[in-house]
Amino acid sequence: MQSHLLATPPNVIRDRQSGGTASTASLRTDLELSRTEIRTLREERDKLKAALQRSLGQQLDQAATKDLVARIDELTSNNHELSTQLQQVQQENTQLQQRLDEAEDDLAAARSSLRRMIREESRDNSR
């Protein structure tokens, strides 16, 4: 019975206890008070809903931020590895270019020496 009394407006409880009936003015007052309370509760609900949405949005942002930070770390690591590999390949390329230049110089010297030998041999045979 008490739970029923808690849901009943105070004026109606007084009227029932005193044995009278509620007047129209009293009912209108209760109705206006109820409407005001409903409006207040709806505003509170809307505020709580907005706060919850903000909180969920922040949580999603934080989760996305963690994923992005991890991806940035991964890409930074890959970039470092690729930079190191590039340096090594460039050094190897420089060394190979130097060896090629030396081989070309040796080949030119060998050709020159061979031409000289052929000329000398040719002179010796003509005498």
C-alpha positions in Angstrom: 0.0 0.0 0.0 2.9 2.4 0.7 4.3 2.1 -2.8 0.9 3.1 -4.1 1.0 6.1 -1.8 4.4 7.1 -3.0 3.2 7.3 -6.5 0.2 9.3 -5.5 0.5 13.2 -5.3 0.5 14.6 -1.8 -2.8 16.5 -2.1 -4.7 13.4 -3.2 -3.2 11.5 -0.2 -4.4 14.3 2.1 -7.8 14.4 0.5 -8.2 10.6 0.8 -7.0 10.6 4.4 -9.4 13.4 5.3 -12.2 11.6 3.4 -12.8 14.4 0.9 -12.3 14.5 -2.8 -9.8 16.7 -4.6 -11.0 19.9 -6.0 -10.5 20.9 -9.7 -7.9 23.5 -8.7 -6.0 21.0 -6.6 -6.0 18.5 -9.5 -4.8 21.3 -11.9 -2.0 22.2 -9.5 -1.0 18.6 -9.2 -1.1 18.3 -13.0 1.1 21.4 -13.4 3.5 20.1 -10.8 3.7 16.7 -12.5 4.3 18.4 -15.9 7.1 20.5 -14.3 8.7 17.4 -12.8 8.4 15.6 -16.1 10.1 18.5 -17.9 12.9 18.6 -15.3 13.4 14.8 -15.6 13.5 15.0 -19.4 16.1 17.8 -19.1 18.1 15.7 -16.7 17.8 12.7 -19.0 19.0 14.8 -22.0 22.0 16.1 -20.0 22.9 12.6 -18.9 22.5 11.3 -22.4 24.8 14.0 -23.8 27.4 13.3 -21.1 27.3 9.6 -21.9 27.8 10.4 -25.6 30.7 12.6 -24.9 32.2 10.0 -22.6 31.8 7.3 -25.3 33.2 9.6 -27.9 36.3 10.3 -25.8 36.8 6.5 -25.2 36.6 5.9 -28.9 39.0 8.7 -29.6 41.4 7.3 -27.0 41.2 3.8 -28.6 41.7 5.3 -32.0 44.6 7.3 -30.7 46.3 4.2 -29.3 45.9 2.4 -32.6 47.3 5.4 -34.5 50.2 5.7 -32.1 51.0 2.0 -32.6 50.8 2.4 -36.4 53.1 5.5 -36.2 55.6 3.6 -34.2 55.5 0.7 -36.7 55.9 3.0 -39.6 58.8 4.8 -37.9 60.5 1.5 -37.2 60.0 0.4 -40.8 61.3 3.8 -42.1 64.4 3.4 -39.9 65.1 -0.1 -41.2 64.6 1.0 -44.8 67.0 4.0 -44.3 69.6 1.7 -42.9 69.2 -0.7 -45.9 69.4 2.2 -48.3 72.7 3.4 -46.7 74.1 -0.1 -47.0 73.0 -0.5 -50.7 74.5 3.0 -51.5 77.8 2.0 -49.9 77.8 -1.3 -51.9 77.0 0.6 -55.0 79.9 3.0 -54.4 82.3 0.2 -53.8 81.1 -1.7 -57.0 81.4 1.5 -59.0 85.0 1.9 -57.8 85.8 -1.7 -58.7 84.2 -1.2 -62.1 86.3 2.0 -62.7 89.5 0.0 -61.7 88.6 -2.9 -64.0 88.0 -0.4 -66.9 91.3 1.2 -66.2 93.0 -2.2 -66.1 91.3 -3.2 -69.3 92.4 0.0 -71.0 96.0 -0.5 -69.8 95.9 -4.1 -71.0 94.7 -3.0 -74.4 97.3 -0.4 -74.6 100.0 -2.8 -73.6 98.7 -5.4 -76.1 98.8 -2.8 -78.9 102.4 -1.9 -78.0 103.4 -5.5 -78.0 101.7 -6.1 -81.3 103.5 -3.1 -82.8 106.9 -4.3 -81.4 106.3 -7.8 -82.7 105.3 -6.4 -86.0 108.5 -4.3 -86.2 110.7 -7.2 -85.2 109.1 -9.4 -87.9 109.6 -6.8 -90.6 113.3 -6.4 -90.0 
